[in-house]
């Protein structure tokens, strides 16, 4: 089966630009890239996971393991998954105590109903709205009944921002400013129950759009 273009281009760009990415963003969660409310959302997710009895957690679209490491530091048994082999190599180097694997969000390397929770921290920003149902179908496969998920993304009205030679590569990459209402509806249509919606304005130096966060569960 032919790989979707958005997956291939995401892999190509981030494989090419991993050193540039680390130089700009680093390998850990910091105040430069997560506001206090963003970190509070991650903290609340971790607390909820622990209160629910723990279990395996996936950081899907983990990049260099920034959030993987952050959640591990808050008591979670978390494993990182990313489509970029070079990002995963960097994540393993930066966080050798953790496990990272190469895979697309629609082909997670875990068994059915085998994880207690999952996080998509800015992981869907290169996924077209029409492709999101495939992401949720795979999550529904791997998430145990009663399991929970957290998502953060750049919000908008489903605008597309295409950048040729993204990060100096030879590849064109598209960013999607997803509508929080449409993502909420998409998650609900997939069978999940949205419990929390948070929207905040662009506040950090690198932000040009509002930021949205959703917490949702698979019914028990």
N, C-alpha and C positions, 0 to 999 in steps of 0.2 A: 504494500500500500504506500502511495506517495505521501511523504511527510508534508503537513501544512506549511505554507510559506512563512507564516508568522513564527513558527517554531524554529525553522531553519535559520531565518534571519536573526532571531534572538540569540541563538547559539553562536552564530558566526561573529556577531558584534561583540558579545561579552567574552568569547574566547580571545578575540583580538585585543580587547581593551582592559583586561583584568588588572594589569599593573597600574594603568591610569585610574581605574575605579578605586583601587585600594589607596592610591595616593590622594585621591579626593575625599573619599568617604571613610576609609579605614576598615578595620575588621571587627570592631565592637560598636555597640550602641552608645552614642554620645549625645550630649545636649545640642550639638551643631546640626544633627539630623533628626532628632526626635524631641519634640516639645515635652514639657512635664506631663501634659495630658496624654500624649502618645505613650510615654513610659508607664503611666498609670493604667492605661488600657492593657498593655502587656502584663503588668503586675496583676491586675484583676483576673486576666485569663489564666495566669499561672496559679493564682490562689484558688480559682474555681476548679482547675484540673486536680490540684492536690486534694481539695475537699471532696471531690468525686471519687477519690481512691487512687489517683495516679493512673499509671498505664502508659503505653507507648504513645508518643506524640510525634507528628511529622511537621517539620518546617519546610513547606513546599514552595520551591522557588527561593531557596535559602541564600543564593549568591555566595559570598565568602564567609557565611556563618555568623553574621553579626547577631541576628535575633536568636539563632540556634544557641549560641553561647549564653546570651542574656537569659533565655528561659531555662537553660541548664543550671545557671547560677541561682535560679529560684525554685529548684527542686524537681524539675521535670526530666523525665527520661525521654529526651528529644533527639531526633535523627534528622539530618538535613538532606534535602533532595533538590537538585538543580539540573537544568538541561545543558548547562555549559560545563564541559569537562575541565576547562582551565579554571573556572570559578571553584569547582569542587576541589581541584588540586590545591588551590590557595586556601580554601576552607580547612582542608586536612592539615596543611602546614601551620595555619594560625591557631587551630584548635585541635591538637592531636588527641585529646582525650575523648573526642566526639566522633560519631559515625556520619559519613556523608556518602551519598550515592548519586550517580548520574542517571537521570530519567526525566521524561516530560511529565507535565501535570496530568496528562490523560493516560499515562501508562506507569502508574506507581508500582514499584517493585516490592509490594507487600500483599499479604493474603486478604481474602474477604473478611470484613468486620474485625480486622486485627489491630486497629489503632483506636485509642480512646479520644484523641483530639488532633486537630490540625490547625496550622496557622498559614495564612497567605499574606505575608507582609509586603505589600507592593509587588505582588507576583503576577497580577492579572493586567498590568499596565501595557503589555504588548499583545494581549489577547483580544481579538475582535469580539464585540458583543455577541455576534452570531455563534461564536465558538464556545462561549461560557457554559452552555448546557452540557457539553462534553466534559468540561472540568468538574462540574457538580455531579455528573453521573459516576465519574471515577471516584470522587469523594464518597458518594453514597455507597459504593461498593466496599471501600476499605474501612469506613467509619463504623464503629460498633453502635448498636442501638443505645440511645441516650448520650452518645458522644457529642462533643462540641467543637466548633470551629470559630476562628477569628480571622478577619480580613481587613487590610488597609489598602487604600488606593487613591490615586489622584482623581478628583471628582470634576464633573462638568456636565455637558449635554450630549455626550457621546461624540465629541469632536475627535477628529484624527489629526495628529501632528506627525508628518512624515519628514524624516531627516536623512538626506542623502549623505553618504560617507560618514555614517554615525560614529562618533568618537574616533574619527580618523581612519575608519575601516573602509573597505571597498563596498560595503553593504548599506542598503537603505533600510531603515528601521522605523516602524510606526508606533507612536504612543497613543493610547486611547484614554480620553478623559471620560470615564464611565459615569453615567447618570446613577446616582444613589438609588433613585426610585426604580430604575430598570434593573439594577443588580439585585435589589431587594425582591422584586417580582420574580426574577430568574431563579434565585435561590429558593423562593417559596414554591415555584412551579416544579422544582426538582424534588420536592418532598421534605425540605428542611423548614424549621420554624425560626424566624428571626426574632431575637430577644432584645437586641440593643442596636440602635442606629445613632451614630455620632457624626456630626459635620463640624468642621472648623475652617476658618478662613486661612489663607496663605499667610504664614507668620515668620517662617525662617528665610534666610537669605536666598536659598536656592529654589524656593517655592514660587510658582507662577499660577497655581490653581488652588482652589479649596481642597481639603483632604477629608476623606470619608472612611468610616470604620463600621463594620458590621460584626456582631456576634450572633451565631445561630447554632441550632442543635438538630441532631437527627432524633426524631421521636423514638421513645423507648418501645 
